[in-house]
Amino acid sequence: MSSAAMFSISAEDEGRNLGTVYSTSPDTLREFGAAYMRDPKTHGEVTLKDPDGRAIATFDLWQNRWAETAEAIE
C-alpha cells in the first residue's frame, strides 16, 4: 500500500454524505468532480480537500468552475 498523500472529493446533498473519492492528484479529482457536477441528474455539492482534510475548493455549478476556499487562497 502506498503512503502517498491522498486528496479527496466529498459529495453531499442537503447535509447527507453521498461518498468520497480519493486520489494522489488534485487535478484528477477536479476533473472528476466537475464532470460529476455537470451531470443534469446530480444534486448537491462537491468539496475538494487536501490530505489533511481541509477544504481547498468547491465546485460552483452556476459559474461552471471550481471556487477556491479562503484558506486555500491565503
C-alpha positions as a Markdown table, in Angstrom:
| # | Residue | x | y | z |
|---|---|---|---|---|
| 1 | Met | 0.0 | 0.0 | 0.0 |
| 2 | Ser | 1.3 | 3.4 | -0.9 |
| 3 | Ser | 1.9 | 6.1 | 1.7 |
| 4 | Ala | 1.4 | 8.9 | -0.8 |
| 5 | Ala | -0.6 | 11.9 | 0.3 |
| 6 | Met | -4.3 | 11.5 | -0.8 |
| 7 | Phe | -6.5 | 14.3 | -1.8 |
| 8 | Ser | -10.3 | 13.7 | -1.7 |
| 9 | Ile | -13.6 | 14.9 | -3.0 |
| 10 | Ser | -16.6 | 14.6 | -0.8 |
| 11 | Ala | -20.1 | 14.8 | -2.3 |
| 12 | Glu | -23.1 | 15.9 | -0.2 |
| 13 | Asp | -26.7 | 16.7 | -0.7 |
| 14 | Glu | -28.6 | 18.7 | 1.9 |
| 15 | Gly | -26.2 | 17.5 | 4.6 |
| 16 | Arg | -26.3 | 13.9 | 3.5 |
| 17 | Asn | -22.9 | 12.3 | 2.7 |
| 18 | Leu | -23.0 | 10.8 | -0.8 |
| 19 | Gly | -19.5 | 9.4 | -0.7 |
| 20 | Thr | -15.8 | 10.3 | -1.0 |
| 21 | Val | -13.3 | 9.7 | -3.8 |
| 22 | Tyr | -9.5 | 9.7 | -3.2 |
| 23 | Ser | -6.5 | 10.4 | -5.4 |
| 24 | Thr | -2.9 | 11.5 | -5.2 |
| 25 | Ser | -3.7 | 14.1 | -7.9 |
| 26 | Pro | -5.9 | 17.1 | -7.0 |
| 27 | Asp | -6.1 | 17.8 | -10.8 |
| 28 | Thr | -7.7 | 14.4 | -11.5 |
| 29 | Leu | -10.2 | 15.0 | -8.7 |
| 30 | Arg | -11.1 | 18.4 | -10.1 |
| 31 | Glu | -11.8 | 16.9 | -13.5 |
| 32 | Phe | -13.8 | 14.1 | -11.9 |
| 33 | Gly | -15.8 | 16.5 | -9.7 |
| 34 | Ala | -16.5 | 18.9 | -12.5 |
| 35 | Ala | -17.9 | 16.1 | -14.7 |
| 36 | Tyr | -20.0 | 14.8 | -11.9 |
| 37 | Met | -21.5 | 18.2 | -11.1 |
| 38 | Arg | -22.2 | 18.9 | -14.8 |
| 39 | Asp | -24.5 | 15.8 | -15.0 |
| 40 | Pro | -28.1 | 17.1 | -15.0 |
| 41 | Lys | -29.2 | 14.4 | -12.6 |
| 42 | Thr | -26.6 | 15.4 | -10.0 |
| 43 | His | -27.8 | 17.3 | -6.9 |
| 44 | Gly | -25.8 | 18.7 | -4.0 |
| 45 | Glu | -22.2 | 19.8 | -4.0 |
| 46 | Val | -18.6 | 18.5 | -4.0 |
| 47 | Thr | -15.7 | 19.7 | -2.0 |
| 48 | Leu | -12.0 | 19.1 | -2.8 |
| 49 | Lys | -9.9 | 18.5 | 0.3 |
| 50 | Asp | -6.2 | 18.4 | 0.9 |
| 51 | Pro | -4.5 | 15.3 | 2.5 |
| 52 | Asp | -5.2 | 16.8 | 6.0 |
| 53 | Gly | -8.9 | 17.0 | 5.3 |
| 54 | Arg | -9.0 | 20.8 | 4.9 |
| 55 | Ala | -11.3 | 22.2 | 2.1 |
| 56 | Ile | -9.4 | 23.6 | -0.8 |
| 57 | Ala | -12.2 | 24.3 | -3.3 |
| 58 | Thr | -15.9 | 23.7 | -4.1 |
| 59 | Phe | -17.4 | 23.4 | -7.5 |
| 60 | Asp | -19.7 | 26.4 | -8.3 |
| 61 | Leu | -22.3 | 25.0 | -10.6 |
| 62 | Trp | -23.7 | 28.4 | -11.6 |
| 63 | Gln | -20.2 | 29.6 | -12.7 |
| 64 | Asn | -19.3 | 26.1 | -14.0 |
| 65 | Arg | -15.9 | 26.2 | -12.3 |
| 66 | Trp | -14.0 | 25.5 | -9.1 |
| 67 | Ala | -14.0 | 28.2 | -6.5 |
| 68 | Glu | -11.0 | 28.2 | -4.1 |
| 69 | Thr | -11.7 | 28.4 | -0.4 |
| 70 | Ala | -10.5 | 31.4 | 1.6 |
| 71 | Glu | -8.0 | 29.1 | 3.4 |
| 72 | Ala | -6.5 | 27.9 | 0.1 |
| 73 | Ile | -6.0 | 31.5 | -1.2 |
| 74 | Glu | -4.1 | 32.7 | 1.9 |
